[in-house]
Amino acid sequence: MSDETITLYQAIGGDETVRALTKRFYELMDTMPEAARCRAIHPPDLSKSESKFYDYLTGYLGGPPVYVEKYGHPMLRRRHFVAPIGPAERDEWLLCFRLAMEETIANSKLRDIIWRPVEQLALHMQNQEENPS
């Protein structure tokens, strides 16, 4: 038994898995009717969003702090405050993330470890009590 501790980033497969996860997440958001409200608060071209999310997730999961090196402290809630994030957008984002994890991270225990703080983060990002009509 080794005393060496590994990060979630390493445990899930490192860069290759984080790239696959972010790519699949945005594919799902872009194509699933169930994610239409979440998709609507994103720019028409998702490539920049995908790139930034990849950078963020890399560091968030314990890999290199790419996002911080490029953009500084994430300040996620402040950066997302321009987008109306209500319960529907939050839940659709979580749906896409859960499905993307199921497709790209084989180990269900690792998915569970990642899921809990991601779910809390999504709740924190919500900035509308109700969805606008």
C-alpha positions in Angstrom: 0.0 0.0 0.0 1.4 3.4 -1.0 1.3 6.5 1.2 1.2 8.6 -2.0 -1.9 10.7 -2.3 -3.4 11.4 -5.7 -5.8 14.1 -6.7 -9.2 13.6 -8.3 -7.7 15.0 -11.5 -5.2 12.1 -11.5 -7.7 9.5 -10.3 -10.2 10.2 -13.1 -7.5 10.1 -15.8 -6.1 13.6 -15.9 -6.1 15.9 -18.9 -7.7 13.4 -21.3 -10.7 12.9 -19.0 -11.2 16.5 -18.1 -11.1 17.4 -21.8 -13.6 14.7 -22.6 -15.9 15.7 -19.7 -16.0 19.4 -20.7 -16.5 18.6 -24.4 -19.3 16.2 -23.6 -20.9 18.7 -21.1 -21.1 21.4 -23.8 -22.3 18.9 -26.5 -25.2 17.9 -24.2 -26.1 21.5 -23.2 -26.0 22.5 -26.9 -28.3 19.6 -28.1 -30.6 18.5 -25.3 -34.0 20.0 -25.4 -34.0 19.5 -21.6 -31.2 22.0 -21.3 -32.6 24.7 -23.5 -32.9 27.4 -20.7 -29.4 26.8 -19.6 -28.1 26.9 -23.2 -30.0 30.2 -23.8 -27.9 32.1 -21.2 -24.7 31.1 -22.9 -23.1 32.8 -26.0 -24.0 31.3 -29.4 -20.5 30.0 -29.8 -19.6 27.8 -26.9 -15.9 27.3 -27.7 -14.7 30.0 -25.3 -17.0 28.8 -22.5 -15.8 25.2 -23.0 -12.1 26.3 -22.9 -12.6 28.3 -19.7 -14.6 25.5 -18.1 -11.8 23.1 -19.0 -9.2 25.4 -17.4 -11.4 25.8 -14.3 -12.1 22.1 -13.9 -8.5 21.2 -14.3 -7.5 23.2 -11.3 -10.7 22.5 -9.4 -10.1 18.7 -9.6 -6.5 19.1 -8.4 -4.6 19.5 -11.7 -2.5 22.4 -12.8 -4.1 25.8 -11.8 -4.6 26.8 -15.4 -7.6 29.0 -14.9 -6.0 31.0 -12.1 -2.8 31.5 -14.1 -4.8 32.8 -17.1 -7.6 34.8 -15.4 -6.9 35.1 -11.7 -9.2 34.1 -8.9 -12.3 32.4 -10.4 -14.9 34.6 -8.5 -17.5 32.4 -10.2 -20.6 33.9 -8.8 -19.5 37.4 -9.7 -18.5 36.4 -13.2 -21.8 34.7 -13.8 -24.0 37.4 -12.2 -24.8 38.8 -15.7 -26.6 35.6 -16.6 -30.0 35.0 -15.0 -29.6 31.7 -13.3 -32.8 30.4 -11.8 -33.8 26.9 -10.6 -34.4 25.7 -14.2 -31.0 26.8 -15.5 -29.2 25.5 -12.5 -31.0 22.1 -12.7 -30.4 21.8 -16.5 -26.7 22.6 -15.9 -26.5 19.9 -13.3 -28.3 17.4 -15.6 -25.7 18.0 -18.3 -22.8 17.8 -15.9 -24.1 14.5 -14.4 -24.7 12.9 -17.8 -21.3 14.1 -19.0 -19.6 12.6 -15.9 -21.5 9.3 -16.4 -20.2 9.1 -19.9 -16.6 10.1 -19.3 -15.7 9.0 -15.7 -15.9 5.2 -15.3 -15.7 5.0 -11.5 -19.0 5.7 -9.9 -17.4 6.4 -6.5 -15.2 9.1 -8.1 -18.3 10.6 -9.7 -20.0 10.7 -6.3 -17.1 12.4 -4.8 -17.1 15.1 -7.5 -20.9 15.4 -7.6 -21.5 16.7 -4.1 -19.3 19.9 -4.2 -20.4 20.5 -7.8 -24.0 20.4 -6.8 -23.3 22.8 -3.9 -21.5 25.1 -6.4 -24.5 25.1 -8.7 -26.7 26.1 -5.9 -24.4 28.9 -5.0 -24.4 30.1 -8.6 -28.1 30.5 -8.7 -28.9 34.3 -8.6 -32.7 34.2 -9.3 -35.3 32.8 -7.1 -37.7 32.1 -9.9 -37.2 31.8 -13.7 -38.2 34.9 -15.6 -41.3 34.5 -17.8 
